[in-house]
Amino acid sequence: APAAPAAEARTSPATASPERGDALVVESNRDRGMRLVEEVVSKWSSKYMHYTKFVGAETNLLRFETIFSLPSPERPVPIAVVRVHFTVDVSSVPKLCWQFEHESVQHTVDQTLTSGKFEGWLDRLIVDKSIVRTVHDLSTPFEHTRLRPPSAVEEVVEEEDQERSLSEESFEVEGTHELTLAETLANIFDAADEEDEGFLTHKEVADLLYATPLGLSDWDIKLLMTTAHENELGSIEYKPFVQAAPELTDALQKRRQAFVNRNQPTATITHEAMDLCFAEEFEETVKVMREIFEQADPENTCFLSRHDFRQCLLQKHERFSPQEVQVLMQMVRENDFGSLNYEDLGAVLQQLRIDSLHNALVETDVESLRKHLILILRRHGLPLAGVSCQMPVWTLRRVLLEADQCCLSRMQVHVLLCILEPDVEGNVDVHYFLRVICAVVPHMFDAATFMATAGRIQTEKAEQQALEEMQELQGFTSGIAMTQKAAGEDDEEDQAGPDREYVEKALQQVLQTADKEHSQHQTLRVPEFLGAMQNDHLQTCKLSDAEIRGFIAEAEINSNLEIAYTEHVKRWAPVIFELRKSKVYEAYLTGEPMLADLSKFEKTFPTMYPPTTPPEDSGEASRDGVKMLSRTATNRRRSMTRTNTEAGQAPPSRAGRTTSRAADEG
C-alpha cells in the first residue's frame, strides 16, 4: 500500500509526539494494537495464510490491514486476496472493530460472525472476485508472464527432461515477445500502483528500481532517481519517468563502461582521509543546518517530510549545490511514512563526497565534461563564432551550478569562481573558462590525487604535533619562553590579517559608501559594486585576489540588475575565512591557474556555432542568462558613471537609471 503522505507522517503518533517519552508510549500502543488484531484473526481459518500491517493513525485511532490469501505450489502468487480493515481505539480501554473489503457492515468482538463461519466468509469473497475476473480481467501482460500455470505433470518419469525442454520451447513460441526495458518498467510500476492513481511514493519507486535488474550500480540508480520529479507530498508521477528511464539507463551504462575503461577510480577513498580534508567544513555545515532543521521541526521529532527537508537545504545555497541537494535526497534515510531523519546529515554528507569521487563518470572525462559545459553555455546564449566570446562571470556561475552531470560541491564551485579572472566589467573569456574548468575539475575528482593530499595533510599535522610536544619538553613553559611564544603568536596574528568581524564591517562600510543614494533595500548596480571592490580601504582587510574574485562572482543580481550587498556580505564573508582553513583547496588558489589543452576537441564538437549555422532549439534561455548577456554592453556605458563619480561628478538619479535600463532592454 502507498506510504502515508508526508503531511500525515508528521502528525502520526509514531513521529509527532511532543516528548520522547510520549513517543515510546505511542509505539507501545501500536504493538498492543497489532497483538489485538492477531489474537482475533488467528482463529478465523487454518486454510488461509495472512499477514497484518500497520497502515496509519488518527488521534487515538490506530489502523491496521490484514490480507488473507491462498497460495499453492502450483500458483504461488494468488489470483485474489481478501483485505480486512481494522481500527483500534486506544483512548482508554482498547476497542477493536473491522470490516471486510469495502463492505459497510462494522464488526466488533461481541457482534460478528459465529465461530467457524469466518473461513466460509473468506471463501465467498474469493469466489466473488474470481467471477468478476472472468468478466473483466485487469491483469497486465507482465502479470500473464509471471502467473502462467505450469505445464502438466509428465506421466513417464524417464521422459521428464525431454518434456520440460519441449514445454519451454513451446512457451517461447506461443508466449509473448521478449519485453523491452520500457515495457518491463511500465508493467512493474503499473502493478505496484494498485489504486491506478499514476503516482507512487519516492520509497516505492526506489525499491522497484533496486529490485529490477537494470545493470546499474547503486550510484547510477541514485542518479536515475534524481530525474524523477517529486511533488510536495513526496510522490512521483511515474509514467513520464518510466518513459525517459530506458534512454537514461543506456547513457548511464555507457558512461560507466567508459569510466571502467579509463581505469577509474584510481584509488579507494577512506573515511579517515575524508575527515582529514573536510571535517571542519562538515561540522560547520551540520551546525548551520541543525538550527534550520529545528525551526522546521518544532516538535523535535528529528524527522521532516521530503519537501520540508529539501526546502531547508535550499535555504543555504552557499552550503549546498543543486547537484548535492538532488543526490542527498536519495541518500538520507527514509522511514515508513516517507519522512527523512535529519540527524544523519553529517554522515550522509561525508558518504556523498566519497561516492562522488568513486563515481566521477563525467568529472574525470575531459571530453564529456567540456561537451556538457558547452551545451549549458549555449542555453545561456553562447555567441556565434566571430563574435566576442565573453560572458559575465555570474552567468558562468549558473553554468557550473546547472552542470547536473557532475556532482560538484558548493565549495568546489566557489573555488572555481575564485580561480577565474574576469575583466573590469566582470566578463570572462569562454575558452579560458573551459580550459580552467576542464583542468581543475578532473584534478579535484582524481581519487589518487585526493588520497595523496590527505596523506600530506596527515603528515603536516603529525609534524606540527611533534614540534609542539618537543617545545613543551624543552621547557617552553618558563616565563621567558612564554613571553617569546606570546610575541610570536602576536606576529602570526598580524601576518594572518584582521579577523572575520573586522572584514565584514569593512566590506559593509565600503559598499555603503558606494551607495550614494542610500537605497532603502541597500542595493548597488553592478558597475558601482565592481568599483567599490577596487576601493583602497579594502587593502586593510588583506583579502587575496582570489578571495575578492570569488566574493564578486558569488553576488546575486536581481531583476533590476542590482546587488543586495548587506545580505551578500553576511552570506559570503564567513565562507572566505572557512576556505582559508582548508588545506585541500590552497593549491588551486595560489600561483598560476591550471589550463587544459582542448584544441583537439574543437573539430568534433566546436565551442561556438559557425556564423552560418543557426543555434539548436534548446528552449527559452533563462532570465538571468538573457539579462547577463545584455549586461556587457550596458556595463560599458555605465562604467562611464563610475569614472564620472570618481572625477567628482554626480551620479545619475534613480529615475535616470530606470530610463536607461528600459532603453537598454529595448
N, C-alpha and C positions, 0 to 999 in steps of 0.2 A: 504494500500500500504506500502511496506517496507520503513522504515525511510531512509533519506539521509545518505550516508556514512559519517564517521567522518571527512574525509579529506575535503569533500564539506561543512560540517557543519561549519568549521572554516572560510570559505570564503564566506558564505552566508550573505546577508545583515543584517539578524537578529542577527548575532553574531560577525561579523568581522569588525565592524565599528571602525575607529581609535579613535573616541571620543564618550562619552555617548550621546552628543547632536545629532551626526550623527545617532546613533542607534535609537533614538526617531523618526528621520525623516524617516528612513527606515521602522520602524514599522507603521508609518502613511501611507506610500506608500502602504504597504501590505494591510492595512484596506481599503484604497481607491480602490485598485485593486479588492478586494473582493466585494465591493459595485458595481463596474462597471459590473462585471460578473453577479451579482444577478439582476441588472437592465435589462440585456439582457435576461437571461434565464427565468425570472419570467413571461414573456409574451408569452412563447412558447406553453405552454399547461396547461390546468386546470385539465386534467385527470391524468397526471403522477406526482408522488412525486419526489423530487430531493433534493440533498444537495451538497454543494460546499466546497472543502477543499484546503488549500494551499499545494503545492507539493514541491516547491523549487525555487531557484533564481540563475540567472547567470548575473553578472554585473548589467545592468539596466532592465533586463527581469525578470518578476515575472510569475511563472507558477501555474495555478490552474486546478483542475479537478472537473467537475460536473457529478454526477451519477444520471441517471433517472431510475426509476423502477415503477412497477405497482403491489404493494402488494394488497392482498384481505383478508377478514376474513377467507376464506377457505384455502388460501395459503399465510400466512404472509411473508414467505421467498420467494421472486420472483425467478423463474427459470432463467430468463435472465435480464440483465440490459444493459443500453447504457451509454457509457462513452464519454464525450466531453472534449477535452483538450484545455484549454485557455492559451494564452500568452499575458501579459500586458507589454507594453514598457513604462517605467516611466522616460525616459531620458529627455524629455521636456513635450510636451502635451501628456497625456496618450493615447496610441493606443491599441486597442483590436482586436485580431484575434483568430480563433479557428478552430478545425477540429473534425469531428465525428469519433470515434473509430480509426481505422488505415487508414482511407481514406486519400488520398493525397491532396484533394481539401481544400484550405485555405479560410475560410470565414472571412469577416470583417463586420462592421456595415453597410457599404454602399453597399457591394457586398455579398449578401447572399440570402436565400430563401425569397419569399414574405410572407407577414403577413398571418398567418393561415395555412401555409404549414408545419410548424415545427412538429406539432403533428403527421401528416401523415408520415413524415420522420422518426420519432421515432418508429412509428408502423412498418414500413418496416424493420428497423434494428432488432426489436424484433422478427418479423416473420422469418427473415433470420437466426437468431441464433437458433430459435426453430426447423427449418428444419434441420440445421446442427446437432442439438442434437439428432434428431430421427435417423440420420445415424450413428453418432458416439457419444455415451453417455459417458461422462467423469466423471460422478458423482461417489462418493465413497460409500461403504456400510454404512458409518456413515451418509452421506447425505440422503441415502434412508430412514434410520430410522427417520430422522428429517423432511423429505419432504413428508412422506407418506400421501396421501389425506385422509380426514376424511371420516368416514362411512356415508352412505346415511341417509338422514333425515327420521325418522320413521313417518309413516302415522298415527299411532294411538298414541295419547298422553299418554294414560294410560299404554302402554307397553314400554314407553321410557326407563325406568330404566333397564328393563329386556333386551331390545335390546342392550343397551350400554354394559351390562355385557357380553352378548354373543359376541359382537364385540371385546371386549378386550380379551376374551378367544381365539377367532379365530386369533387375531393378535399374541398372544403368541405362538400359534401352527404353524401358517403359516409364521410368521415373522422370521427374522434372529435370531441366537442364541445370548445369552447374551454376550456382548463384554467383553473381558478381559481388564485389565488396559493397557497392551501394545498395544492392538488393538485400544482402545479408544484414547490413546495419539497419536498413529500413524495417525488415521483418523483426529483428531483435527489439528495436525501440518501440515498434507498434505493439508487440506482445507485452512489453513492460508497461505500456500506457493502458492499463486495464479500463480506465474510465473514458478513454478516447478523447482526452482534453487537448492533446497536442503539446502538452508540457510535462516535463519530468524535473525532479529536483536535481540540483548540481551533484549531490552524492549518488543518485541513481544513475545519472549519465556517466559519471566517473567509474562507478562499479561495472557498468555494462562494457565500457571501453577496455577496462583491465581484464575482463573475463573473455573478451573477443580476441582471437589470435590475429592481431593486426601486423605482427612483425615489427613492433615499435618498442623502443626502450622506455623505461619509466619517465625519463626526462622528455622524450618526444611525445608521450601521451599527455604530459602536462602542457607542453607547447600546443598540442592539438586542442586541449581543453580551453586554452586562453582565447581561442577564436569563437567560442560559444558565448552568445550574448545572454546575460542573466538579467532578469527583471528585479524589482525591489524585493520580491519575496524569495529570491534565490532560485527561481525556476528558470528552465531553459526551454525555449521553443525549439524542439529537436529536429523538426523536418528540414529547415534551412541548413542546420548544422550537418545533418546526415548527407544532404546533397553535396556539400562542399568537402566533406571528410575524405572521400577517396582521392581527390586531387591533392589535398594537403598531405595525406598519408604517403602518397607516392613521392612527393617532394621531400618529405622528411626522411624517407628511406634512402633516397639518392644522396642527400646531404650526409647522412650517417655513414654510408659506404665510402663517400669521398673523404670523410673525416678519418675513417679507419685506414684508408689507403695512404693518407699523409702521416701515418704512424702517430696519430694523436689519441689520447693526450700523452705528452712527453714525460709525465711523472704523476705520481699519486699524491694528492693534496691531503695533508693530515689536519686534524682539528687543532693540534698544538701549533702548527705553522700559521693557521688562520688566526688563532688567538694572538700570536706574536705580532702579526701585521695589523689586525683590525680590532683588537679587544677594546680600545678606548672609543673607537667610533661606534661599536655595537653598544657599549654601555651608555653612551650619551644618547643614542637613538632610542634605546629602551626606556631611559629615564624620561625623555621628552614625550614619548608616545604613551607612557603609563598615565600621565596627567590627562591626556586627551581621552584615553580609553575609560578612565574612571569617571570623567564627566559624562560620557555617553552611557555609562553603566552605573546609575546612582544606587542601584540595589546591591552592587558589589557581588555579582554572580560570577565574574571572570569570563562570561560569555557574551558575545554580541552577534546579532544577525549578520549574515554575509554582507548585506547592503550597508549596515552601520559600520562594520569593520572596514570596508573599502573606503567609506567616506572619511573615516578617521585617518587612514593612511594618506589620502589625497589632501588633507589639510596641511600636511608638512611636505610640500613638493620640493623643498630643499633637502629633504632626507631620503625620499624615495623617487626613483624614476618611474614613469608609466610601465616600463618593462618589468621592473621589480614588483610593482603592485600586482600586475597580472599573474606572475608566477607565484608570488606569496599567497595569493588567493587560492591557488591549487595545492599549496603545501601545508597550510595551517590546519591543525586537527579539527575535525568537524564531528559534532555529536549527532544523536539520532534525530534531533529537531532541526538540523541544518544550521546550528549556531557554531561560532568559532571561538576557541579558547585563546584569548589574547595574552595569557601568561606565557605562552610558548614562543612569543615573537623573537626573543633573543636567540634561542636555539635554532629556530627555523631560518632566521636571517643568516646565521653562520652556515647552515647547511645549504642555503641558496647560493652563497658565494662559492662554496666548494663545488657544488654541482655545476655552476656556470663555468668554472674552469675545466671541469672534466668533460663538459659538453659544449665547447666553444666551436660549434659547427661552422658558423659564418665568421666569427671573430678572428679565427686563425687562418682563414682563406682570403687572401688579399683580393683576388679577382671577384669573388662573390660579395665581399664587403664593399668594394668600390662600386659594383653594379647596383647594389642595394641603396647606397647613399645617392647615386646619380638619379635613380628613379624617384627618390623622395625630393631631391633638388628640383627635378622637373615639375613635380606637383606644386612646388613653391615658386614656379616661374623662372626657371633657369633660362637665361637669354640664349638666343641663337648664336651660332659661330659668327665671328666677325664683329660682335657687339662686346662692349666692355664686360669682361667676365668677373664681375664683382657682385657680392651680395652682402647685406648687413649682417653683422655678427649675431644679432638677435634672431634672424631667420635661420642661421646655421645652428643656433642653439635648439630651435624647434626641430630641425632636421635630425639632430642627434637624439632628441627625446622621442621622435617618431620612428626611429630605427628599430622596429619591433622584432626584426630577425636577430637582433643582438640583445644580450642581457647586460647592458651597461648599468652600473650602479650610478646613483646620483652624484656621488663624489667623483667618480671617474669622468662623468660628463663635465663637471666643474673643472677638473684638472685639464681636460682637453681644451676647454674655453680659455683657461689661463695661458695655454701654450700659444694659441692663435694670436697673431699680431695684426690687428686692424689698423687702418689709416686714421687720420684725424677726424674723419666723419663716421667712423665705425664700420667701414666696409672691408671685406676680406676677399682676396682673390680665390676663386673656387678651385682652381688647380692646386694652389698652395694648401687650401683646406683639405682636399682629398689626399694629398701627399702626406700631410701630418697625421690625419686620422688613420690612414692605411699603414702607417709605420708604427704608431703608438699603440693602437688597439691590439694588433696581433702580439705585440710585446707584452702588454698588460695581461693577456689571456694565455700566454705560454706557461704551462704548468711547471716545466723545469726551471724557467726563469723565476717564477714565483717562489719555488722552494729554495732556490739559491738566495733570493732576497731574504727569506725567512731565516735561513741559516746565518747570513751576515748579521741580521738584527740580533739573533740569539748570541752570536759571538761578541758583539759590541756590548750587550747587556752583561754578559759574564765578565768581560774585561773591566767594565765600569764597577761592577760589584766587587771584583777582586781588588781594584785600586782603592775603593773606599775602605775595605777591610784592612788593607795594608797600611793606609794612613792612620787608621784608628790604632793599630798595633804599634805604630811608630811614635805614638804619644801626641797625636794631634789634638788631644783633649786638653792640653795645657793652656794656660792663659794666653801666652804669646801666639801659640799655634791657632787658637780660636780667633784671636784678633786678626791674624793674617787670613784665616779662612773667611771671616766675615767680610774683610776688604775685598777678597777675591770674588765672593758672591755678589757684592755690590757692583764690581766691574762687569761681571757676567750679565747682571740685570741691565746695566747701561748699554751693553752691546746688544742685548736682545731687543731693546726698544721699549716703548711705552706699553702699558697693559691694555687689555681689551676695553675697559671703561673709558680710558683716555681716547682711544682711537674712535670709539663710537661717538663720543662727544665732539671730537674734532671733525669727523665726517659730517655730522649733523650741522655743525656751525658753518662749515664751508658751503654746504648745499643750501642752507637757509640764507646765507649771504648772497648766493647767486639768484635766489628767488626774489627779484627786485620788487615784484608786485605783492609779495606776501600772500600768495594764493591760499584760499580757505582750506583746500584739501592738501596743501603742501606738495605741489607738483611742479615739475620743471619740464620744459621742452627738451628734446634730445640734444640740440646744439648747446643749450645752456648747461645741461648735465655734463656733457663731454668737456665743456670749457671749465666747469668747476673742478673736474678731476685733474686738471692741469695747474690748479692753484698752488702757489709756492708754500702755503701754510700746511699742505699735506705732507711736506717733507719731514715735519716733526713727528708724524706717525710712523715713519720708517717702513712704509709699505714697499715691497718689491714691485718691479714692473709686472711680473706675472700676477701678483695679488691684485693690482689695480686693473689689469686687463680682465681678470675673472670677475671682479666686482662690477665692472662696466657691462660685461657680456650677460650677466645674470639679471640685469634690470628689466622689469616687466613694463612694457609700453602699452598704454591703454588705447582706446579707440580715438582719443584726441591727440595721439602721438605725444603723450606726456608720461612722466615717471613719478610715481608717488615715492619720493625719496626717503621720507621718515620710515615708512614700513620697510623699504629696501635696506636701509642701514640696520634696522633691528633684526632682519632675517639673515643677512649675509655677513655682517661683521663677525659674529661668533664663528662662522664657518672658516673665516680666514685664520683665526687662532687655532681652531681644531686641526686644520690642514697643516699648520706648522709643526704639530706634534708627530705627524705621520712620517715614518721612515720609508714607507713604500713609494710615495709619490715625489720625494725630494729630487730624485734623479731626473724626473721629467720636467721639473720647474727650474732647473739651473742649467746653464750652458746653452748651446745651440740646439734647436728642436730637431727631432728625428724626422727624416724625409724619405719617403718610399719612391722608387723609380716606377712609375705607372705607364711609361711610354709604350710598352709592349702590348698594353690592353686597348690602346686607342683605336686600332684598326677593327678589332672585333666588336667593340662597344664604345663609340666616341662619347666624350664627356658632354658635348653640346651638339644640338641638331645642326646639320648643314643649313646655310641660309635658304636653300630652295626646298627644304624638307619641312613640312608643317609638323608641329608637335602632335604627339598622340593625344587622343581624347582621354585624359586622365581625371576628368571630373573638374568641378569648380575648385579653383585654388582657395586655400584658406584665407580668411580675412586678414590675418596677420601677415601672411606671405605677400598678398597684394599690396597692403599698405607699406610693408617694408621695402618693396621694390620701388614704389614711388618716392620713398623717403630719400633715396640717393640724390635725385635732382633737387628735392625740396631742401635737403640739408646744405647743398652747395649755396643756395640762395640765402638760407637762414644763417649760414656761417658768417655772412656779412654782418648780421645783427651782433654776433659776439665780437667781431672786430670793431664795430662802431661803439659798442658798450665799453670795450677796453680803451677806446680812444676818448672816452668821456661823453659820448653822445647818448641820448636817452633811448632805451629800447622801445620797440613798438608796443602799443597798448594791447590789452586782451581782445578788444574788438578788432583791432588790426590783425591779430593772429587768426581770428575766425575767418575774416575776409580772405586772407592769404591762403588759409587751409582749404577753403571752398574753391578758390581759384586753382590750387594745386590738384585737387581731386577732379575738377572739371577738365 
